[in-house]
Amino acid sequence: MNFFEEVGKVAIGSRLRILTDKVTEDAAQIYKLYHIDMQPKWFPVFYALVREKEKTITKLARDIGHSHPSVSKIISEMLKKGYVKESKDKADGRRNVVSLSKKGVEISKEIKDQIIDVNAAIEEISAQAQHKLWEAIGEWEFLLEQKTLLRRVIEKKKERDSLKVEIVDYLPEYQEIFRSLNVEWISTYFTMEESDYKALDDPQGYILDKGGFILVALYEGEPLGVCALIKMNDEEYDFELAKMAVSPKAQGKNVGFLLANAIVEKARSLGASKIYLESNTILKPAINLYHKLGFKKVAGKPTPYARCNIQMELAVK
C-alpha cells in the first residue's frame, strides 16, 4: 500500500475499489463454503425479497440504493437461476412485481447459518479495528448525499481559481474589452440598443466623467470581466449596476461573483445607500448571482431597454 500512502486521499476511489474487490472475492468463496450457488452482487436484492415478499424493480432499486438498470440485470440473472419469479401486481395490473420462487425460499433457509457466521466475522474485525468502518461508511454516504464529491471539488476549484483573479480600476486600454465583452452577450441573447452604444462607445464620457466607475477582472493578468457603476440622478438610488459581462473563458472560475461583489463594495465605499439594476430573467446565472449578493426584485421604474423584464435593488448601508 506504499502507493496509496504516497498519493494520499485523491486515490480514495481506487483504494475503496481494491477493498471492495477483496471482500467480493472472499464473499464468492464463502458462498461455496456453505454450498450456496449465488453471486455476491445478488445478495442485496435477494435479502430485500427475503424481508418483503414481493417488490417492483423500481422499489427494489430505491430500497437498496442501486440503479434501475443494475437491479433489472440482477433480476434477469436470478430468473435464469430460478431464484425469483415475476407476476402482476394485485393492486395495479399494469406493473410487474418480483418475489422469491420456491427454490429461492429454500436458499433463504440454507443461507441463515452463513449470515450468522459472516456477521460474527465482521463484528470480530470491527472489535480489532481502531476505527469503525461501518459507521464511517454511513457518515460518508450521508455527507455525500448532502453535497456530492463533484460539487465539493467544483467549489475547491473555484476557491483556487479565485486566487488568480485581480479586480482593478478601468483604464483607457480596457475600452475595447469593455465593449467587446458586452456586445458579445447582448448580441447572443438580445439586440443592441441605443443606450448600449452610448455606454460602450464612450465609457469615459457616459460613465466615468459623470461620477461612475468601471471595474475590470483580470484572470492571470488577462481581462475577462467588466462591470460598471453608473451614477443615477434619482432620489432613491445612488448608482446603477450595469454593463456586467464575463468572458465564456472565465466560466467556473468565480470571476462573476468576485467582480460583482467588488462593484458592490465600491458603491458602499462611496457612501451609497442603494444600488439599482435591470436585467432579464432569461439570464438565469446572472439573476442567481444577484440574488446571492442580496438584490431584491422591485418594479415600476421606466427603463430605456426593451429587453428589461426585471428590476432589482440592493441596500448597501
C-alpha positions as CSV (number, residue, x, y, z in Angstrom):
1,M,0.0,0.0,0.0
2,N,3.0,2.3,-0.3
3,F,1.5,3.8,-3.4
4,F,-1.6,5.0,-1.5
5,E,0.5,6.4,1.3
6,E,2.4,8.5,-1.3
7,V,-0.5,9.6,-3.4
8,G,-2.8,10.3,-0.5
9,K,-6.6,10.8,-0.3
10,V,-7.1,11.6,-4.0
11,A,-6.9,7.9,-4.7
12,I,-9.7,7.1,-2.3
13,G,-11.9,5.6,-5.1
14,S,-9.1,3.2,-6.2
15,R,-8.4,2.2,-2.7
16,L,-12.0,1.5,-1.9
17,R,-12.3,-0.5,-5.1
18,I,-9.4,-2.7,-4.1
19,L,-11.0,-3.2,-0.7
20,T,-14.3,-4.0,-2.4
21,D,-12.7,-6.5,-4.7
22,K,-11.0,-8.3,-1.8
23,V,-14.3,-8.6,0.1
24,T,-16.2,-9.6,-3.0
25,E,-13.6,-12.3,-3.8
26,D,-13.9,-13.7,-0.3
27,A,-17.7,-13.5,-0.5
28,A,-17.7,-15.7,-3.6
29,Q,-15.6,-18.3,-1.7
30,I,-17.8,-18.0,1.4
31,Y,-20.9,-18.9,-0.7
32,K,-19.0,-22.0,-1.9
33,L,-18.1,-22.9,1.7
34,Y,-21.7,-23.1,2.6
35,H,-22.7,-24.7,-0.8
36,I,-24.8,-21.7,-1.8
37,D,-24.9,-21.1,-5.5
38,M,-25.2,-17.3,-5.5
39,Q,-23.2,-14.3,-6.8
40,P,-22.2,-11.7,-4.2
41,K,-23.8,-8.9,-6.2
42,W,-27.2,-10.7,-6.0
43,F,-27.3,-10.6,-2.2
44,P,-28.9,-7.1,-1.6
45,V,-31.7,-7.9,-4.0
46,F,-32.1,-11.4,-2.6
47,Y,-32.2,-10.3,1.0
48,A,-34.6,-7.4,0.3
49,L,-37.0,-10.1,-1.1
50,V,-36.5,-12.2,1.9
51,R,-37.6,-9.4,4.2
52,E,-40.5,-8.3,1.9
53,K,-42.3,-11.0,0.0
54,E,-42.6,-9.0,-3.3
55,K,-41.5,-5.7,-4.8
56,T,-41.3,-3.9,-8.0
57,I,-37.9,-3.4,-9.6
58,T,-38.3,0.4,-9.0
59,K,-38.9,-0.1,-5.3
60,L,-36.0,-2.7,-5.1
61,A,-33.6,-0.2,-6.7
62,R,-34.7,2.6,-4.4
63,D,-34.5,0.4,-1.2
64,I,-31.0,-0.9,-1.8
65,G,-29.6,2.2,-3.4
66,H,-28.9,0.7,-6.8
67,S,-29.8,2.0,-10.3
68,H,-32.9,0.6,-12.0
69,P,-30.8,-0.9,-14.9
70,S,-28.5,-2.6,-12.4
71,V,-31.4,-4.2,-10.5
72,S,-33.1,-5.3,-13.8
73,K,-29.9,-7.1,-14.8
74,I,-29.6,-8.8,-11.5
75,I,-33.3,-9.9,-11.6
76,S,-32.7,-11.3,-15.1
77,E,-29.8,-13.4,-13.9
78,M,-31.7,-14.6,-10.8
79,L,-34.7,-15.5,-13.0
80,K,-32.5,-17.7,-15.2
81,K,-31.2,-19.4,-12.0
82,G,-34.8,-19.9,-10.9
83,Y,-34.4,-18.0,-7.6
84,V,-37.1,-15.4,-8.3
85,K,-40.3,-15.1,-10.2
86,E,-42.3,-12.3,-11.8
87,S,-46.1,-11.7,-11.5
88,K,-48.6,-9.0,-12.0
89,D,-49.1,-6.6,-9.1
90,K,-52.5,-7.3,-7.5
91,A,-53.1,-3.7,-6.7
92,D,-52.0,-2.5,-10.2
93,G,-52.2,-5.0,-13.0
94,R,-50.0,-2.8,-15.2
95,R,-47.0,-3.4,-13.0
96,N,-44.8,-6.5,-12.5
97,V,-43.6,-7.5,-9.1
98,V,-40.7,-9.8,-8.2
99,S,-40.7,-12.4,-5.4
100,L,-38.7,-15.4,-4.4
101,S,-39.5,-18.6,-6.1
102,K,-39.9,-21.9,-4.3
103,K,-36.2,-22.5,-5.0
104,G,-35.4,-19.0,-3.7
105,V,-37.2,-19.6,-0.5
106,E,-35.2,-22.8,0.1
107,I,-32.0,-20.9,-0.5
108,S,-33.1,-18.3,2.1
109,K,-33.4,-21.0,4.7
110,E,-30.0,-22.6,3.8
111,I,-28.2,-19.2,3.9
112,K,-29.2,-18.4,7.5
113,D,-26.1,-20.0,9.1
114,Q,-23.8,-18.3,6.6
115,I,-25.3,-14.9,7.5
116,I,-24.8,-15.6,11.2
117,D,-21.1,-16.5,10.7
118,V,-20.4,-13.7,8.3
119,N,-21.9,-11.2,10.7
120,A,-19.8,-12.6,13.6
121,A,-16.7,-12.3,11.5
122,I,-17.4,-8.7,10.6
123,E,-18.0,-8.0,14.3
124,E,-14.6,-9.6,15.1
125,I,-12.9,-7.3,12.6
126,S,-14.7,-4.3,14.0
127,A,-13.6,-5.2,17.5
128,Q,-10.0,-5.5,16.4
129,A,-10.0,-2.3,14.3
130,Q,-9.3,1.1,15.8
131,H,-11.8,2.8,13.5
132,K,-15.4,1.8,12.9
133,L,-15.6,1.3,9.1
134,W,-19.3,0.6,9.1
135,E,-20.1,3.9,10.9
136,A,-17.6,5.8,8.8
137,I,-19.3,4.5,5.6
138,G,-22.6,5.7,6.9
139,E,-21.2,9.1,7.6
140,W,-19.6,9.4,4.2
141,E,-22.8,8.3,2.5
142,F,-24.8,10.9,4.4
143,L,-22.3,13.7,3.7
144,L,-22.1,12.8,0.0
145,E,-25.9,12.9,-0.2
146,Q,-25.8,16.4,1.2
147,K,-23.1,17.5,-1.2
148,T,-21.5,15.3,-3.8
149,L,-17.8,14.9,-4.2
150,L,-18.1,16.5,-7.6
151,R,-19.8,19.5,-6.1
152,R,-17.1,19.8,-3.4
153,V,-14.3,19.6,-6.0
154,I,-16.0,22.3,-8.1
155,E,-16.1,24.6,-5.1
156,K,-12.5,23.9,-4.2
157,K,-11.5,24.6,-7.8
158,K,-13.4,27.9,-7.7
159,E,-11.6,28.8,-4.4
160,R,-8.2,28.1,-6.0
161,D,-9.1,29.9,-9.2
162,S,-10.3,32.9,-7.2
163,L,-6.7,33.5,-6.0
164,K,-5.8,34.1,-9.6
165,V,-8.4,36.9,-10.0
166,E,-7.5,40.5,-9.6
167,I,-10.0,43.3,-9.7
168,V,-8.6,46.6,-11.0
169,D,-9.9,50.0,-11.9
170,Y,-10.8,50.8,-15.5
171,L,-8.1,52.3,-17.7
172,P,-8.4,53.5,-21.3
173,E,-6.6,50.4,-22.5
174,Y,-9.6,48.3,-21.4
175,Q,-12.1,50.2,-23.5
176,E,-12.1,47.5,-26.3
177,I,-12.6,44.6,-23.9
178,F,-15.3,46.5,-22.1
179,R,-17.1,47.0,-25.4
180,S,-16.5,43.5,-26.9
181,L,-17.5,41.5,-23.8
182,N,-20.8,43.4,-23.5
183,V,-21.6,43.3,-27.3
184,E,-20.9,39.5,-27.2
185,W,-23.5,38.7,-24.5
186,I,-26.1,41.3,-25.6
187,S,-26.0,40.1,-29.2
188,T,-26.2,36.5,-28.1
189,Y,-29.5,36.9,-26.3
190,F,-30.9,40.2,-27.5
191,T,-30.4,43.1,-29.9
192,M,-28.0,46.0,-29.2
193,E,-29.9,49.2,-28.3
194,E,-29.2,52.9,-28.4
195,S,-28.3,53.1,-24.7
196,D,-25.9,50.3,-25.1
197,Y,-24.0,52.1,-27.8
198,K,-23.8,55.3,-25.7
199,A,-22.2,53.5,-22.8
200,L,-20.0,51.2,-24.7
201,D,-18.7,53.6,-27.4
202,D,-17.8,56.3,-24.8
203,P,-17.5,54.8,-21.3
204,Q,-15.3,57.8,-20.3
205,G,-17.9,60.4,-21.1
206,Y,-21.1,58.4,-20.4
207,I,-20.0,56.7,-17.2
208,L,-16.7,57.9,-15.6
209,D,-17.0,61.7,-16.2
210,K,-20.5,61.6,-14.7
211,G,-19.3,60.1,-11.4
212,G,-19.5,56.5,-12.2
213,F,-16.9,53.7,-12.1
214,I,-15.9,50.7,-14.1
215,L,-14.0,47.7,-12.6
216,V,-12.2,45.1,-14.6
217,A,-11.5,41.5,-13.6
218,L,-8.1,40.1,-14.6
219,Y,-7.6,36.3,-14.5
220,E,-3.8,35.6,-14.5
221,G,-3.4,39.1,-16.0
222,E,-5.9,38.7,-18.8
223,P,-9.1,40.9,-18.7
224,L,-12.0,38.5,-18.7
225,G,-14.7,40.5,-16.9
226,V,-16.1,44.0,-16.6
227,C,-18.8,45.8,-14.6
228,A,-19.9,49.4,-14.2
229,L,-21.5,51.7,-11.6
230,I,-23.5,54.4,-13.4
231,K,-24.3,57.5,-11.3
232,M,-28.1,58.0,-11.1
233,N,-29.9,61.2,-10.8
234,D,-32.5,59.6,-8.6
235,E,-33.9,60.3,-5.1
236,E,-33.9,56.6,-4.2
237,Y,-30.8,55.2,-5.9
238,D,-27.2,56.3,-6.0
239,F,-25.9,54.0,-8.7
240,E,-27.0,51.5,-11.3
241,L,-25.0,48.3,-11.6
242,A,-24.7,47.9,-15.3
243,K,-22.7,46.5,-18.3
244,M,-21.6,43.5,-16.4
245,A,-20.0,40.9,-18.7
246,V,-17.8,37.9,-18.2
247,S,-16.0,36.0,-20.9
248,P,-17.0,32.4,-21.5
249,K,-13.4,31.6,-20.9
250,A,-13.9,32.6,-17.3
251,Q,-16.8,30.3,-16.6
252,G,-16.4,28.2,-13.4
253,K,-13.6,30.5,-12.1
254,N,-15.8,32.6,-9.8
255,V,-14.9,35.7,-11.8
256,G,-18.5,36.9,-11.9
257,F,-19.1,36.7,-8.2
258,L,-15.8,38.4,-7.3
259,L,-16.4,41.2,-9.8
260,A,-20.0,41.9,-8.7
261,N,-19.0,41.7,-5.1
262,A,-16.2,44.2,-5.7
263,I,-18.5,46.6,-7.5
264,V,-21.0,46.5,-4.6
265,E,-18.1,47.2,-2.2
266,K,-17.1,50.1,-4.4
267,A,-20.5,51.6,-4.1
268,R,-20.5,51.1,-0.3
269,S,-17.1,52.8,0.0
270,L,-18.5,55.8,-1.9
271,G,-21.3,56.1,0.7
272,A,-24.1,54.8,-1.5
273,S,-27.3,53.6,0.2
274,K,-29.0,51.7,-2.6
275,I,-27.9,50.2,-5.9
276,Y,-30.3,49.5,-8.8
277,L,-30.0,47.2,-11.8
278,E,-32.0,46.0,-14.8
279,S,-31.8,42.6,-16.3
280,N,-33.8,39.8,-18.0
281,T,-35.0,36.5,-16.4
282,I,-33.6,34.5,-19.3
283,L,-30.2,35.3,-17.9
284,K,-30.5,32.8,-15.1
285,P,-26.9,32.6,-13.9
286,A,-26.9,36.4,-13.6
287,I,-30.2,36.5,-11.8
288,N,-28.9,33.8,-9.4
289,L,-25.8,35.9,-8.8
290,Y,-27.8,39.0,-8.0
291,H,-29.9,37.1,-5.5
292,K,-26.8,35.7,-3.9
293,L,-25.5,39.2,-3.4
294,G,-28.8,40.2,-1.8
295,F,-30.6,42.0,-4.6
296,K,-34.4,42.1,-4.3
297,K,-36.9,42.5,-7.1
298,V,-38.7,45.8,-7.5
299,A,-41.0,47.2,-10.1
300,G,-42.3,50.4,-11.6
301,K,-39.3,52.4,-12.8
302,P,-39.2,53.4,-16.5
303,T,-36.4,51.8,-18.5
304,P,-34.7,52.6,-21.8
305,Y,-34.1,48.9,-22.5
306,A,-36.7,46.8,-24.4
307,R,-35.0,43.7,-23.1
308,C,-35.5,44.6,-19.4
309,N,-38.2,42.4,-17.7
310,I,-36.8,42.5,-14.1
311,Q,-35.6,45.4,-11.9
312,M,-33.7,44.8,-8.7
313,E,-32.2,46.8,-5.8
314,L,-29.7,46.3,-3.0
315,A,-29.4,48.3,0.2
316,V,-25.7,48.7,0.7
317,K,-25.8,50.6,4.1
